[in-house]
Amino acid sequence: MAPNKFDKIYTVTSVHHLVPVKLDLTKLNYTHWKTLFTTHYTGFDVTDLISRAPTTEEQANPVWIKANAVVTIWIYNTISPSLLKRLLNSQPATARDAWVFLEKLFLDNKNAKTMELNAKLRGLDMGNLSVEEYFRNIDNIATQLRNLGNTVLDTELVMSAVNGLPDKYAHAKHIIIDRETFPTLKTVRSMLTMEEMTLNRKNRTMVDRR
């Protein structure tokens, strides 16, 4: 039997090794998933199955039908259970249908989610969190905004981080704000980590003196 352009896709034993990101609406990781999946299907020369609607001739071709089924299964296997349920309920006839459904689902929610995340960033409050926990929250918000296709400036993150500091970090806050060169988020994180260590050491000394 003569080889066909889809032969390579049947060599894939596990799509999870090639697309290790599980698409999840709650994680807002569509951009990462799409980048990995696009690289994957491009490498296996099945771009047409995703990028355009099939012709009538293709839909009647057993070779195309089989290849379409394989690529559709790739999509099914790289999304979360809740997304899979919603996708199956939409009854996609082709891999292209499944792809477009997921794309619209994420992009339709983009503006509302962006506003929500920006509000979280502006309203940061460190409270009783450690510096590590506080900056982990900031990193998570920034990552989710970037996953939605937004540009997140380092200066915006720094200002939000500084504004959310409690009174005990007032000294460090003034040093950060008064610096001649505006610091990066990484620098601010390091400065606050050192300040946290100093405060903890002072607290231990006070306890020992009692």
Buried (B, 14 or more C-beta within 10 A) or exposed (E): EEEEEBBEBEEBEEBEEBBEBBBBBEBBBBBBBBEBBBEBBEEBEBEBBBEEEBEEEBEEBEEBEEBBEBBBBBBBEBBBEEBBEBBEEEEBEBBBBBBBBBEEBBEEBBEEBBEEBBEBBEEBEBEEBEBEEBBEBBEBBBBBBBBBEBEBEBEBBBBBBBBBBEEEBEEBBEEBEEEEEEBEBEBBBEBBBEBBEEBEEEEEEEEEEE
